[in-house]
Amino acid sequence: MEVLNEWGVNIYKFKINEKEEILEGIFDSIKLDDNNHNKSDQWNAKISRVIGVLPSPQPPILKFLRDKIEKHIRPIADFTSMSFISPLKENVLNCADLWINVYEKGDFQGIHRHIENGDAKYSFVYFAKYNPDTDAKLIIGNPKTTELMLMSGDLKIIEKKIVPVNEGEVVIFPSYLPHYVEKHESDTQRITVAGNLFRL
């Protein structure tokens, strides 16, 4: 487990060894989802496909990945009382809050935080298919200097940094940390799994 510290904020990073098995499971999920594309039309993003977002059924590979992440984070004190299932949704769906993002050329994710519903404490991204030399980068902003534009409600990042990451790695950061994904300029897919952790 590697701990990066930016602007006094801890960002955790670690590698999952079963990346080929996870990617194969994700590809299987994408094939099953071919007739049910779930795009983020009402979000500040253009993502070709979002799979497993609540309340839609989640692919089995997400449970496998969730188990792998839990195995890595349990020894860390910050995560001992964390759950993938939101206390606000547990009685409704009893389903983990994680999903697959498929980026094609031209796709992006705008500046956002994962604190809109108020109960997410940490968020994470698993880089399932990612070339650090060509693919869109995950950018984080200094939460102390990020501005909220009052008229539009949009966030404006003043200080930003690229999160250095490789394929098969997980990045976990506080849900209040502003972040975005650059416009994807590569002809190959960029595939990540994102989600949230909640305090029990």
N, C-alpha and C positions, 0 to 999 in steps of 0.2 A: 504494500500500500504506500503510495507516494502522496505527500501532502504539499500542495502548493499554497502559498499565502500571497494574496493580492489585495492591497488596500486594507489589510487586517482581517481579511475574510479567508477562511480555510476552504480549499477546494481539494477533494479527494480523488485520486486516480489509481486504477488498478487494472490488470489484464485478466481476462477470462480465457483459459486454455482451449476450451471447446468451441472456438470461433467457427470452424468449418461445419460442425454439427448444427450450431445455431443458425448460420447463414442458410444452410440447406433447409432447415425448418421454416425459415422466413420466406424463402423462395416458394416452398410448398404452399404457404399461407397466401402469398401473392397470387398464385395460380388459382386457388380456391376463391379468391376475392375478385377474379377478373370480371364477373358480371355485376359487381356491386362496388363500384368505385366511390370512395368517400373522400371528397375533396373539401378543403377548407375555404369555402367560398365566402364566408362571413368573418374571416379572420385576417389579420394583417400579414397574410402569407399567400404564397402560391406553391402548393405541394401537390404532386401528381396523385398521390394516394396516401390515405391515412387509414390504417387497419387496426381494429381492436379497440377503438375509442368507445368508452361507455356511452350508451347502454348496449352497443352491438356486441355479439359474441366474440370472445377473444380466442385467437389461435392457441393450440396447445404449447407451441414453442415459447410463448410468453411465460407460461408457468415454469418451464425449464430454466429460462433465463432468470426469472425472479428468484428461484431457488439458489442459483449460482451467485447472484448478487448478495442474497441474504447470508450465504456462507462466508463471504468476504467481509461483510460489514458488522456482523454480530460481535466480534472481539473489540470493536471500536466503541468507546464509551458514549459518543454522541449518538449512536444508532441503536443502543440496547433497547430503547422503548419505542422503536419506530415500526410502522406497519405500511404495507403497500395499499391497504384498504382504508379508505377514508371513514372516520367515525360517522360522518354525515350520510354516507351511502351504504354502509355495511348492512343495514336492515333491508335495503331496497334490492341490492344486486349481489352483495357479498363477492365482489369481483375486484381484482387488483386494478389500480389506476396506472396502466401503462399501455403503450400503443406503438405501432410501427409507422415510420415516416419514409416514404419513397420519393426521393428528389430526382427529377429528370432535368435536362439542360434548361436553364432559365428559371428554375424554381428557387424559392427563398423563404425565409422566416423572418418576419419583422421583429423589431424590438419589443420585448414583453417580459413579464415576470409571472411566476406561478402562484401568486398570492391573491388572485381575484376572489376566490371563495373563502379565504382566510384560514383554511385549516392545513394547507400543505406547509411542511417545515423544511424539507429538502427535496430537490429535484435532481434527476439524473438523465444522462444520455449514454447509450451504448452504441458504439460505432461498429456496425455489423459489416458494412461494405464501404470502405473509405480509403482513398488515396491521399495522404497528406500533401503530396506535391501538386495535385491537380484539382482536388475537390474543394467545395465551399467550406470555409472555416467557421468554427463556433467562436463567436466574439462575445466577451463579457464586458460590462461597464462598471465603473466605480459607483457603488450605490450612494456614496456621500455627495457626489457631484452630478448625478443624473437628475435631469429636470423633467417635471411633469408639465406639459403644455396645457394650460388651463382651458383654452378655447376648444382644442381638439381632444384632449385627454391622452394624447400620445406621449411617449417617453422620448427624451432627447439625451443621448449619451455624450458626455463631454470628454471623459477619459476612457479609453478602451484598450483591451489586450486580447490577442489571440490565445486560445487555450491549446497548448501543444498536445496532440493526441494521435494515436495510431489505431489502425484497424484492430478490433478485438478488445479495445479498452473501454472502461466505464469511467465517466466523470460525474461526481456528485458534488452539488453546491447548494447553498441556502436558497430557498425558493424566492426570496426577495431580491436576489441578484439579477439585475437586468442583463439580458443576453439576446443575441439574434444569430441567424445563419446567413452568411453572404449569399449573393446570387450564384447559383451553381452553373459554372461555365463549361464543365466537362461533358463529353458525349456519353459517358458511362454513368450508371445509376449511383447515387449516394444514398445508402440505406442506414437508418438509425432506429433505435428503440428508445423512446423517451417515457418518462413517468414521474410520479411523485411519491414521497414518503410522508407519512402522517404520524404525529405523536399519539400514542395510545392513551 
